[in-house]
Amino acid sequence: MAVSPKINRREHILQCLATMLETNPGQRITTAKLAAEVGVSEAALYRHFPSKARMFEGLIDFIEESLLSRINLIMTEEKDTMRRCQLLLQLLLIFSERNPGISRVLNGDALLGENDRLRSRVGLIFSKIETHLKQILREKTLREGKGFDLDEAILANLLLAIAEGRIAQFVRSEFKQKPTEHFEQQWVFIQQQLLQS
């Protein structure tokens, strides 16, 4: 069965938006520039998306589906607490590194001056990731009968802050400082600290 041209055009628009976010770091993307990149009129853009906010929502939907579906796999397939945390953070960092334009959406940089609802949606994705981290850390206590000295919510927040900081560095460096750079060595240190707490 052939995919409808409308779906292809929508995906093409979103791919062009992500590419422009990558190739024009720090710049605001206008619908006129996006239409030129896609090779259509602004009116044609609006036939596929009623507003620029909806285009960004399309990217946010992609982020959410990509990350949360993979996190669910990690939760199902991996049982070791530390390995789960590592894989979850690594997923977030690798996803950002492979999708530099989209990392600007995750970081909020691309959403400055856009609809507040968009930043709230991204915030919700991070809240869901943090909830998964809390669950992972709490399950260690249930399985092993020994938890951490610090509350799991505080630790989950710290782990997420590390990943968010790496993404922020990536965006700030105009994609030169890779989020995964030195993560393996840093994780060894973080894991030691967690296991000692």
C-alpha positions in Angstrom: 0.0 0.0 0.0 1.4 3.4 -1.0 1.9 6.1 1.6 -0.2 9.1 0.9 1.7 12.2 -0.5 0.3 14.2 2.4 2.1 12.1 5.0 5.3 12.3 2.9 5.1 16.0 2.6 4.4 16.4 6.4 7.5 14.3 7.2 9.5 16.2 4.6 8.5 19.5 6.3 9.5 18.2 9.7 12.9 16.9 8.3 13.6 20.2 6.8 12.7 22.0 10.0 15.1 19.7 12.0 17.8 20.3 9.4 17.4 24.0 9.6 17.6 23.9 13.4 20.9 22.1 13.0 22.4 24.2 10.2 21.3 27.6 11.6 22.1 27.3 15.4 20.9 30.2 17.4 18.7 31.5 14.6 14.9 31.6 14.7 13.2 29.7 11.9 10.5 31.6 10.0 7.8 29.9 8.0 9.1 31.9 4.9 12.6 30.4 5.3 11.2 26.9 6.0 8.9 27.1 2.9 11.9 28.0 0.8 13.9 25.1 2.3 11.0 22.7 1.6 10.5 24.2 -1.9 6.9 25.2 -1.5 4.9 28.3 -0.7 4.0 29.3 2.8 0.4 28.6 2.0 1.4 25.0 1.1 3.1 24.7 4.5 -0.1 25.7 6.2 -2.1 23.1 4.2 -0.1 20.5 6.1 0.3 22.3 9.5 -2.1 25.0 10.6 0.7 26.8 12.4 4.4 26.8 13.1 3.6 25.7 16.6 2.1 22.5 15.1 5.3 21.9 13.2 7.3 22.0 16.4 4.7 19.8 18.0 5.3 17.3 15.2 9.0 17.3 16.2 8.1 17.0 19.9 5.8 14.0 19.0 8.8 12.4 17.3 11.0 13.0 20.3 8.5 11.6 22.7 7.7 8.5 20.7 11.4 7.8 20.0 12.6 8.2 23.5 9.7 6.7 25.5 9.3 3.6 23.3 13.1 2.8 23.7 12.9 3.6 27.5 10.1 1.0 27.8 12.3 -1.5 26.0 15.1 -0.8 28.5 12.7 -1.2 31.4 11.5 -4.5 30.0 14.8 -6.0 28.9 17.3 -4.9 31.5 16.9 -5.6 35.2 20.1 -4.3 36.7 19.6 -0.9 38.4 22.8 0.7 37.4 22.8 -0.6 33.9 19.2 0.6 33.4 20.1 4.1 34.5 23.2 4.1 32.3 21.2 2.9 29.2 18.5 5.4 29.8 20.9 8.4 30.1 22.9 7.1 27.2 19.8 6.8 25.1 19.0 10.5 25.7 22.6 11.6 24.9 22.9 9.5 21.7 19.5 10.6 20.5 20.5 14.2 21.0 23.9 13.7 19.3 22.3 12.0 16.3 19.7 14.7 16.0 21.5 18.0 16.6 18.6 20.2 15.4 16.1 18.3 17.6 18.5 18.7 20.5 17.8 22.5 20.2 14.1 21.6 20.8 15.0 19.4 23.8 17.2 22.2 25.2 14.5 24.8 24.6 16.8 27.0 22.5 14.7 26.6 19.4 11.5 27.3 21.3 12.4 30.8 22.5 9.7 33.2 21.3 7.5 30.3 20.3 4.2 29.2 22.0 4.6 28.5 25.8 2.7 25.2 25.3 5.8 23.8 23.3 8.2 24.3 26.2 5.6 22.7 28.5 5.4 19.7 26.2 9.2 19.3 26.3 9.1 19.7 30.1 6.6 16.9 30.3 8.9 14.6 28.3 11.7 15.3 30.8 9.3 14.7 33.7 8.4 11.3 32.3 12.1 10.4 31.9 12.8 11.5 35.5 9.8 9.4 36.7 11.4 6.3 34.9 14.7 7.0 36.7 12.9 7.3 40.1 11.1 4.0 39.4 14.4 2.3 38.5 16.1 3.5 41.7 13.1 2.6 43.9 12.9 -0.9 42.4 16.5 -1.5 43.6 15.3 -1.0 47.1 12.4 -3.4 46.6 14.6 -6.1 44.9 17.7 -5.8 47.1 16.2 -4.5 50.3 18.8 -1.8 50.4 18.3 1.6 48.9 20.4 4.8 48.8 21.2 7.3 51.5 19.6 10.1 49.4 16.0 10.0 48.4 15.5 8.3 44.9 13.7 11.4 43.7 16.7 13.6 44.5 19.1 11.1 42.8 16.8 10.8 39.7 16.8 14.6 39.4 20.6 14.7 39.6 21.0 12.0 36.9 18.6 13.8 34.6 20.4 17.1 35.3 23.7 15.6 34.1 22.1 14.5 30.8 20.4 17.9 30.3 23.7 19.6 31.0 25.4 17.5 28.4 22.7 18.4 25.9 23.0 22.1 26.8 26.8 22.0 26.2 26.1 20.4 22.8 23.8 23.1 21.8 25.9 25.9 23.2 29.0 24.6 21.4 27.1 24.6 18.1 27.2 20.8 18.1 31.0 20.5 18.5 31.0 19.1 22.1 29.3 15.8 21.7 27.0 14.8 24.6 28.4 11.2 24.7 32.0 12.4 24.9 33.6 11.0 28.1 30.2 9.6 29.2 31.5 6.1 29.7 34.3 7.3 32.1 31.9 9.7 33.8 29.4 7.0 34.3 31.9 4.7 36.1 32.5 7.6 38.6 28.7 8.3 38.9 27.9 4.7 39.5 30.6 4.3 42.2 29.2 7.3 44.0 25.6 6.0 43.7 26.6 2.5 45.0 28.5 4.1 47.9 25.5 6.3 49.0 
